[in-house]
Amino acid sequence: MRNAIILIIVTILLVAGSLFVKNRMSSTNQPAGQQEILPTNTTTGYIEPRGTATTTGSQAVAPTTTTAPKPAMTKEGSYIIYYENSGFKPSTLTIKVGKGVRFINNSTRTMLVYSTNQKEAVYASLNESKSVGKGGIYNYVFTTPGTYGYYNFNNPRDIGVIIVK
């Protein structure tokens, strides 16, 4: 009799456990015919995952692969790096020799672009001569290949890298 009661309890535990696992697994999967929507932030151009929706109709759905957004450019062909309260955006940029970069201060702090490499003149030439406030602009044309690390001299934790090929 005791063995029969133990067998019944073990059977109940196994059934309950399997139902729990099955329920938990199905709640993490999206329903059939639905895909995750990836709305694009119109300010930054970055894709931000949020919610689900059906794939019918003209609704946008997530692509299977994503590519990095293209960097912003001026109509003259210079790349744009925005300085915001959270730092430089984009913080990494790859460009070709002869291309320019326009740093635009959109933050509430002053910006003074400064090279992380002060030992070599080619990199130190990136140094901005004076701080600029909100709306201020600093332009620089890269004439030599290399990796140019930089930071805001007025707020050294804000850093970035420009790779010139």
C-alpha positions in Angstrom: 0.0 0.0 0.0 2.8 2.4 0.9 4.6 1.7 -2.4 1.3 2.5 -4.3 1.0 5.9 -2.6 4.6 6.8 -3.4 4.1 5.7 -7.0 0.9 7.9 -7.3 2.7 10.9 -5.8 5.7 10.5 -8.1 3.4 10.2 -11.1 1.5 13.4 -10.1 4.8 15.3 -9.7 6.1 14.1 -13.1 2.9 15.1 -14.8 2.7 18.5 -13.1 6.4 19.1 -13.8 6.0 18.3 -17.5 3.0 20.6 -17.8 4.9 23.4 -16.0 7.9 23.0 -18.4 5.7 22.8 -21.5 3.7 26.0 -20.4 7.0 27.9 -19.7 8.5 26.9 -23.1 5.4 28.0 -25.0 5.3 31.4 -23.3 8.8 32.4 -24.4 8.1 31.6 -28.1 6.2 34.0 -30.3 2.8 32.7 -31.7 2.9 31.2 -35.1 2.7 33.7 -37.9 4.1 36.6 -35.9 7.5 38.3 -36.0 9.1 40.9 -33.8 8.8 44.4 -35.0 12.0 46.5 -35.0 10.9 50.2 -35.1 13.6 52.6 -36.1 14.3 55.7 -34.0 14.1 58.6 -36.5 16.6 60.7 -34.4 19.5 58.2 -34.2 18.6 55.8 -37.0 19.2 52.8 -34.6 16.8 49.9 -34.5 15.1 49.4 -31.2 13.3 46.0 -30.6 9.8 46.3 -29.2 6.6 44.2 -29.3 5.2 41.8 -31.8 2.8 42.0 -34.7 1.4 39.7 -37.3 3.1 39.5 -40.7 -0.1 40.2 -42.8 -0.8 43.4 -44.6 1.6 46.2 -45.1 3.1 46.1 -41.6 6.9 46.3 -41.3 8.5 43.2 -39.8 12.0 42.4 -38.6 14.6 41.6 -41.3 16.6 38.5 -40.8 19.8 40.5 -40.7 20.5 44.1 -39.9 23.3 46.5 -41.0 24.7 49.4 -39.1 23.1 52.7 -40.0 25.0 54.9 -42.4 26.8 57.8 -40.8 25.2 61.3 -41.3 26.9 63.6 -43.8 26.8 67.2 -44.7 25.8 68.2 -48.2 29.5 69.0 -48.8 30.5 65.4 -48.1 31.9 65.7 -44.5 30.9 63.1 -42.0 29.0 64.3 -38.9 29.7 63.3 -35.3 27.3 64.7 -32.8 28.4 65.5 -29.3 25.5 64.9 -26.9 25.2 64.8 -23.2 25.8 61.0 -23.4 29.0 61.4 -25.5 30.0 61.3 -29.2 27.6 59.7 -31.7 28.7 57.7 -33.5 31.6 56.9 -31.2 33.4 55.0 -33.9 33.7 56.0 -37.5 35.6 54.7 -40.5 36.4 57.1 -43.3 38.8 57.4 -46.3 41.8 59.7 -46.4 40.9 63.2 -47.5 37.4 63.1 -46.0 36.3 65.6 -43.4 34.5 65.3 -40.1 32.2 67.9 -38.6 31.8 67.7 -34.9 28.5 69.3 -33.8 27.9 70.1 -30.1 24.3 69.2 -29.3 25.0 68.9 -25.5 24.5 71.3 -22.7 28.3 71.1 -22.0 31.2 72.7 -23.8 33.1 70.6 -26.3 36.9 70.6 -27.0 37.9 67.8 -29.3 41.4 66.5 -28.3 43.6 63.7 -29.5 44.4 60.8 -27.2 47.9 60.7 -28.8 49.8 63.8 -28.0 53.2 62.3 -28.9 52.8 62.2 -32.7 52.1 65.4 -34.4 49.8 63.9 -37.1 47.4 62.8 -34.3 47.9 65.9 -32.1 46.8 68.0 -35.1 43.3 66.8 -34.4 43.2 69.0 -31.3 40.6 71.8 -31.4 42.0 75.2 -30.5 39.0 76.4 -28.4 35.9 75.1 -26.7 32.5 75.5 -28.3 29.2 75.5 -26.6 25.8 74.2 -27.7 25.4 74.5 -31.4 29.2 75.0 -31.9 31.0 73.2 -34.8 34.5 71.9 -35.3 35.6 70.7 -38.7 38.7 68.6 -39.4 40.0 67.0 -42.7 42.0 63.8 -42.3 45.0 63.7 -44.7 46.9 60.8 -43.2 45.7 57.2 -42.6 45.6 55.9 -39.0 43.5 55.4 -35.9 42.6 58.7 -34.3 41.5 58.3 -30.7 39.9 61.5 -29.3 38.0 62.8 -26.3 36.3 65.9 -25.0 39.0 67.7 -23.1 36.3 69.3 -20.9 34.7 65.9 -20.1 37.4 63.2 -20.6 35.1 60.2 -20.2 33.5 61.1 -23.5 35.7 59.3 -26.1 35.6 58.2 -29.7 37.7 56.8 -32.5 38.0 57.7 -36.2 39.7 55.1 -38.4 41.2 56.6 -41.6 42.0 54.2 -44.4 
